[in-house]
Amino acid sequence: MAEDAWNSQDPEKIALAYTEDSQWRNRDQFLCGRQEIIAFLTQKWKKEQNYSLKKHYFAHSGNRIAVTFQYEYKNAEDGKWYRAYGNENWTFDENGLMAIRNASINDVAITEEELLISSPKENMHTGVVR
């Protein structure tokens, strides 16, 4: 579900999965609340084009979940492809909304030939991106 939501690249839809005062750490940025999440994601996808994400469940305990993920994107600023590797720790409130999201992410430059994750948007029209 989270993977599908993020691959939709719809910041307003994604923000609904978080509490009104959700606390985020994304790389070196700290956000608070849905409005900051929407603004952050809007800017993110202006830069990260052809974004495609794959999440993997790692562990859970009580109201916490840990996932690992990879995503690929073409940087709008330099035209190069990147694969991001990351870990997220999520904490949920009593209503099932995410109250805390901590994400550690590293980017690796890749060539278009090294793409591993196909773009869901492009798959709808042309098949796997390579």
C-alpha positions as CSV (number, residue, x, y, z in Angstrom):
1,M,0.0,0.0,0.0
2,A,2.7,2.5,1.0
3,E,4.7,1.6,-2.1
4,D,1.6,2.2,-4.4
5,A,0.8,5.5,-2.7
6,W,4.4,6.8,-3.2
7,N,4.6,5.6,-6.8
8,S,1.4,7.6,-7.5
9,Q,3.5,10.7,-6.7
10,D,0.3,12.4,-5.3
11,P,1.5,14.4,-2.3
12,E,-2.0,15.2,-1.0
13,K,-3.1,11.5,-1.2
14,I,0.1,10.4,0.5
15,A,-0.2,12.9,3.3
16,L,-3.5,11.5,4.4
17,A,-1.7,8.4,5.7
18,Y,0.1,10.6,8.3
19,T,-1.2,12.3,11.4
20,E,-1.9,16.0,11.2
21,D,1.2,16.6,13.3
22,S,3.4,13.8,11.9
23,Q,7.1,14.2,12.5
24,W,9.5,13.3,9.7
25,R,13.2,13.1,9.3
26,N,14.1,12.6,5.7
27,R,17.8,12.6,5.1
28,D,18.9,15.9,6.6
29,Q,15.5,17.5,6.6
30,F,13.0,17.7,9.5
31,L,9.3,18.2,8.8
32,C,6.2,18.6,10.9
33,G,2.6,18.1,9.8
34,R,0.8,17.3,6.6
35,Q,1.3,20.7,5.0
36,E,5.1,20.4,5.2
37,I,4.9,16.8,3.9
38,I,2.9,17.9,0.9
39,A,5.3,20.8,0.2
40,F,8.3,18.5,0.6
41,L,6.9,15.8,-1.7
42,T,5.9,18.3,-4.3
43,Q,9.5,19.7,-4.5
44,K,10.9,16.1,-4.4
45,W,9.1,15.0,-7.5
46,K,10.0,18.1,-9.4
47,K,13.6,17.1,-9.0
48,E,13.2,13.3,-9.0
49,Q,11.6,12.5,-12.4
50,N,10.6,9.0,-13.6
51,Y,10.5,8.0,-9.9
52,S,9.9,4.3,-9.2
53,L,10.0,2.8,-5.7
54,K,10.2,-0.7,-4.3
55,K,9.7,-1.2,-0.5
56,H,10.6,-4.3,1.5
57,Y,9.1,-5.2,4.9
58,F,11.9,-5.7,7.5
59,A,10.5,-6.0,11.0
60,H,7.7,-4.9,13.3
61,S,6.9,-4.6,17.0
62,G,3.8,-3.1,18.5
63,N,3.0,0.0,16.6
64,R,6.3,0.2,14.8
65,I,7.4,-1.1,11.4
66,A,10.9,-1.0,9.8
67,V,11.3,-1.2,6.0
68,T,14.1,-1.1,3.5
69,F,13.6,0.4,0.1
70,Q,15.2,1.3,-3.2
71,Y,14.0,3.8,-5.7
72,E,15.3,5.1,-9.0
73,Y,14.9,8.5,-10.6
74,K,16.3,10.8,-13.2
75,N,17.5,14.1,-11.7
76,A,15.9,17.0,-13.4
77,E,18.9,19.2,-12.5
78,D,21.7,17.2,-14.0
79,G,19.9,14.7,-16.2
80,K,21.6,11.7,-14.6
81,W,20.0,8.6,-13.2
82,Y,20.2,7.6,-9.5
83,R,19.3,4.7,-7.3
84,A,18.5,5.6,-3.7
85,Y,18.9,3.0,-1.0
86,G,17.2,3.5,2.4
87,N,15.8,2.4,5.7
88,E,12.6,3.8,7.3
89,N,11.3,3.4,10.8
90,W,7.6,4.1,11.2
91,T,5.5,4.7,14.3
92,F,1.7,4.6,14.1
93,D,-0.9,6.2,16.3
94,E,-4.0,4.4,17.7
95,N,-5.9,5.1,14.4
96,G,-3.3,3.5,12.2
97,L,-1.9,6.8,10.9
98,M,1.8,7.3,10.8
99,A,2.9,9.7,13.5
100,I,6.7,9.4,13.0
101,R,8.8,8.6,9.9
102,N,12.6,8.5,10.1
103,A,14.3,7.9,6.8
104,S,18.0,7.4,6.1
105,I,18.8,7.5,2.4
106,N,21.9,7.3,0.2
107,D,22.0,7.9,-3.6
108,V,24.2,6.1,-6.1
109,A,24.7,7.4,-9.6
110,I,23.7,4.8,-12.2
111,T,23.4,4.6,-16.0
112,E,20.1,4.1,-17.7
113,E,21.2,0.6,-18.6
114,E,21.6,-0.2,-14.9
115,L,17.9,0.5,-14.0
116,L,16.4,-2.3,-12.0
117,I,13.0,-1.0,-11.0
118,S,10.6,-0.3,-13.8
119,S,8.5,2.8,-13.7
120,P,4.8,2.0,-12.9
121,K,3.6,5.1,-14.9
122,E,5.7,4.1,-18.0
123,N,4.7,0.4,-17.6
124,M,1.1,1.4,-18.1
125,H,1.9,2.7,-21.6
126,T,5.2,1.3,-22.9
127,G,6.4,-1.6,-20.8
128,V,9.5,-1.8,-18.6
129,V,11.9,1.1,-18.7
130,R,15.5,0.0,-19.5
